[in-house]
Amino acid sequence: MKIAAPHGPVTRRRRAALAVVVGLLSLIAARGAIASAPTPTPGPAERVGGALDREWSQVSKSVSEALLIGRIRVALLERLKEDGLRVKIDAHDGNVDLSGLVEKHENVELAGRVAGSVDGVRTVKSRVALAADGQTLEPPVAHALGKVENGVTDALLEARLKIRLLGELGKVAFKIGVDAKRGAVTLSGTVPDADRQKLAIGIVRSTSGVKEVRDLLTVQQ
């Protein structure tokens, strides 16, 4: 008597085994992809320096203009505090244009006077205005840090670091991102050689207010 092979149960077992093998292979591949993925660097939304870095890049054709903007930014942060983060600065040949909305009435006029007191400023055109009643304004870094006062302190440190880097490294500094959080500074971006990488790190470490430095700089090949 001819006995038929039990195709049904065997097929189900084989399919189940195959599914397990496929699952294991997928898991191994996923782990390999994760392991090979580059370590993420701080994104603009998470960085105080994001707004300041964009400010530098807009005037990257001129180190002197970037230095002037940096000095104006420091002065505004020192005098206007969080409103100093809300003022936009454009500069060309010593002619400065300010714009933006601020929360405090006295800062509308003060912004122009503070900018005009900075060495190298020839003229100031201020379009800074008072925000409407009930309008809530936040500095660019408020969401990232949670507290405005921390944002002002960190932004001040970053602006000072940018000024020092620009003064020592020139246009090389345009490609260096600076992120400060409570005295901990992260450097990212690219530099032409190892010597200027060491110089950038040394400049940051020797700056007052810096507690530690994390080096994420990449040397161009």
Secondary structure as the mmCIF struct_conf table of DSSP 4:
data_model
#
loop_
_struct_conf.conf_type_id
_struct_conf.id
_struct_conf.beg_label_comp_id
_struct_conf.beg_label_asym_id
_struct_conf.beg_label_seq_id
_struct_conf.end_label_comp_id
_struct_conf.end_label_asym_id
_struct_conf.end_label_seq_id
HELX_RH_AL_P HELX_RH_AL_P1 HIS A 7 SER A 36
BEND BEND1 ALA A 37 ALA A 37
HELX_LH_PP_P HELX_LH_PP_P1 PRO A 38 GLY A 43
HELX_RH_3T_P HELX_RH_3T_P1 PRO A 44 GLU A 46
TURN_TY1_P TURN_TY1_P1 VAL A 48 VAL A 48
HELX_RH_AL_P HELX_RH_AL_P2 GLY A 49 SER A 57
TURN_TY1_P TURN_TY1_P2 GLN A 58 LYS A 61
HELX_RH_AL_P HELX_RH_AL_P3 VAL A 63 LEU A 80
HELX_RH_3T_P HELX_RH_3T_P2 LYS A 81 LEU A 85
TURN_TY1_P TURN_TY1_P3 ARG A 86 ARG A 86
STRN STRN1 LYS A 88 HIS A 92
TURN_TY1_P TURN_TY1_P4 ASP A 93 GLY A 94
STRN STRN2 ASN A 95 VAL A 102
BEND BEND2 GLU A 103 LYS A 104
TURN_TY1_P TURN_TY1_P5 HIS A 105 HIS A 105
HELX_RH_AL_P HELX_RH_AL_P4 GLU A 106 GLY A 116
TURN_TY1_P TURN_TY1_P6 SER A 117 SER A 117
BEND BEND3 VAL A 118 VAL A 118
TURN_TY1_P TURN_TY1_P7 ASP A 119 GLY A 120
STRN STRN3 THR A 123 LEU A 130
HELX_LH_PP_P HELX_LH_PP_P2 ALA A 131 ALA A 132
TURN_TY1_P TURN_TY1_P8 ASP A 133 GLY A 134
TURN_TY1_P TURN_TY1_P9 PRO A 140 VAL A 141
HELX_RH_AL_P HELX_RH_AL_P5 ALA A 142 LEU A 145
BEND BEND4 GLY A 146 GLY A 146
HELX_RH_AL_P HELX_RH_AL_P6 VAL A 148 LEU A 169
HELX_RH_3T_P HELX_RH_3T_P3 GLY A 170 LYS A 175
STRN STRN4 ILE A 176 LYS A 181
TURN_TY1_P TURN_TY1_P10 ARG A 182 GLY A 183
STRN STRN5 ALA A 184 VAL A 191
BEND BEND5 PRO A 192 ASP A 193
HELX_RH_AL_P HELX_RH_AL_P7 ALA A 194 ARG A 205
TURN_TY1_P TURN_TY1_P11 SER A 206 SER A 206
BEND BEND6 THR A 207 THR A 207
TURN_TY1_P TURN_TY1_P12 SER A 208 GLY A 209
STRN STRN6 GLU A 212 VAL A 219
#
